[in-house]
Every structure is written in C-alpha cells, then in structure tokens.
C-alpha cells in the first residue's frame, strides 16, 4: 500500500517525510526542492509484537509496514503543467491514499509560496488542481463512451458513464469525488480510473513548536473544520520536532517527548491513521523464529489471509488454528489457551479479525 505525502511548497512535507522514514530526504527553503518522489517504508506501531516476542522468546520481530511517497510541492496551475505539475500529478495517481500536509505555523524565515498563512486557501489550491486534472480525464472518458453506452446498452459501461457524470457534476462545483456515495460495483469500476479526488485523505496540520502542548491554534481549527465537513481524518503534529525526535537515540527520544509533554508522537498517530484509512488491519503469527504482523484488508477470509504468507498456503488451505491476542495473553501460552478452549479451528469462510494469532494448516 502506498500513501502519497502532498502539499504546497514549504509547508513541511519533506521534514515530515524525513521524520517518517529517517530517509534524510532533502529539505530546503525554496520551492520544488523535491523533484523525484522519495520513497520510504514505515513500520506500523504494534505493542502486541513485543509482548508475543517475549512469550515465544523469538529471534526476530517483523511489524506490518506502509510505503510513504514524498511527492513534490504542487502550486496553482499544476494541472496545466505549472511547476512541473503534470509530472507530480502522475506520481499521485500511483498511490492508494493521500496525506495532505497543511502549514499551520507562522515563521517569517520560511517563505510561503502565496505570501501568507491561510490553510483554507492552501487546501483549496491543491484540491482545485486535483479536481481540474480529474475533470479533464472524466471529460475524455465521457466523450469517448457516452454514445457507445447508449448504443450497445453494455451494463458495466452504462454504470461507468452514469458514475462519471455524477463525478463530473461534483467536480464542476468544487467538490471531490471521495465525498460521493458509491455502490460496491461502482467502487470496483472507480479503481480503474485512478482519480486523484477519489483517493481517501488525511489532513496533517503542521504546527509550530510553540503550539505543541495544546496541539491547536486558529489555523488548526480551520483545517479541522474542513476535515469534519468532508468526513476526513486529521492529525496534528510539528514536523520539525518529529524530525528532531527520530534523530535521537531510543532512550533519548522518550526523555525528549516527556519534556515536551508528548505521550504519542505525531508520526505514530499518522501511521496508525493511515493504516486505518485504507481499511487495513493485522493478524499475527508467532514462534521461536519470528513474531510477525501480516497486513490484510478488513473482511479478508482465512484462505486469502494465508496467501499473504505464501500462495501455497492459500491454494492448499485446510484449516486455520486461531486464538485471539487477548485470550492468548490472558492464558499465558498457547497450551493453556487450548486447555481453556480458547483456540479454535476455523474453515475457509472464517473472516480474520485484527489481532488473531494464527497457525495455518495446508496441503503441500
């Protein structure tokens, strides 16, 4: 799963990306510092893995992960090629969701591309460019297919044309495709178009160091209002501080966060929110060799979940030996959990739950 980090130039995107991945992406006080997207793999925080690791005296712990892509700062006119916009927009089409970084701090030393701080305007600039790019794509599709759909009465094409006309009407009045309701069939069709405005969004309100304790200011409130209106997720953090935190040793990080009154880092909140945004969850496998979290979408059945480990597991699936993480920890071991009747044998129709600890039985 890929998540694109977007925003206007100089809003703190690259600083945030550095903190997310510790990749050291270049961060500078001028527009278009980032041309080619930087990519980083980020671990999803999961305290359950450490607990299971101790229980099984495991040699290795492997958390679930998400891929973040740092996409260059967009500007007004990007949909028409301004500031290398077309190239940047193509990078966004490749991601599954968007983290939209919005500047919510004042600092005269850091130039704002529009000359002032205004989160509502900044969000509108980005969303307008995404909408214009989508409108062009939608118009081309309708021009090519509306007549064919009427003549051939192809059910799937007719549905796609009706859906794209609804999207077109929404985009023309400044809306975003993601705010529209879609049927399950439409959702499947929608994936084929990779529309920018259909991608789920997390707004990141990037605050200054002076606002860390309360995690709020007038600019944050402006972003929160927009997120609530759209039903979007939102995370408040200070990218500069988060970047400093990851530069410290593990022991120093805890002390630094304590001094600042930070219980959970903004990055942890962002990664967890991103995981949830995509409808993802983890099931767990545990043993002496490795304790591992496996990423699946919510609603995944046991054979498909087994296939995440190896395709042979899915093809030869027999049963899944399942115990919930909570039941396993309460029992103290798999053996005791079995004695208490907490370990179940589930078949191919079992829908895997978050935190299930599973052993798959399969034919070679």
Secondary structure as GFF3:
##gff-version 3
##sequence-region A 1 364
A	DSSP	beta_strand	2	6	.	.	.	ID=ss1
A	DSSP	alpha_helix	13	21	.	.	.	ID=ss2
A	DSSP	beta_strand	38	43	.	.	.	ID=ss3
A	DSSP	alpha_helix	47	56	.	.	.	ID=ss4
A	DSSP	beta_strand	61	62	.	.	.	ID=ss5
A	DSSP	beta_strand	65	70	.	.	.	ID=ss6
A	DSSP	three_ten_helix	78	80	.	.	.	ID=ss7
A	DSSP	three_ten_helix	82	84	.	.	.	ID=ss8
A	DSSP	alpha_helix	85	93	.	.	.	ID=ss9
A	DSSP	beta_strand	97	103	.	.	.	ID=ss10
A	DSSP	alpha_helix	119	152	.	.	.	ID=ss11
A	DSSP	alpha_helix	155	172	.	.	.	ID=ss12
A	DSSP	three_ten_helix	177	179	.	.	.	ID=ss13
A	DSSP	alpha_helix	184	190	.	.	.	ID=ss14
A	DSSP	three_ten_helix	196	198	.	.	.	ID=ss15
A	DSSP	beta_strand	200	206	.	.	.	ID=ss16
A	DSSP	three_ten_helix	209	211	.	.	.	ID=ss17
A	DSSP	alpha_helix	218	230	.	.	.	ID=ss18
A	DSSP	beta_strand	233	237	.	.	.	ID=ss19
A	DSSP	alpha_helix	239	246	.	.	.	ID=ss20
A	DSSP	alpha_helix	250	260	.	.	.	ID=ss21
A	DSSP	alpha_helix	266	277	.	.	.	ID=ss22
A	DSSP	beta_strand	280	286	.	.	.	ID=ss23
A	DSSP	beta_strand	291	297	.	.	.	ID=ss24
A	DSSP	alpha_helix	302	307	.	.	.	ID=ss25
A	DSSP	alpha_helix	311	315	.	.	.	ID=ss26
A	DSSP	beta_strand	317	324	.	.	.	ID=ss27
A	DSSP	alpha_helix	325	331	.	.	.	ID=ss28
A	DSSP	alpha_helix	334	339	.	.	.	ID=ss29
A	DSSP	beta_strand	344	346	.	.	.	ID=ss30
A	DSSP	beta_strand	356	362	.	.	.	ID=ss31
###
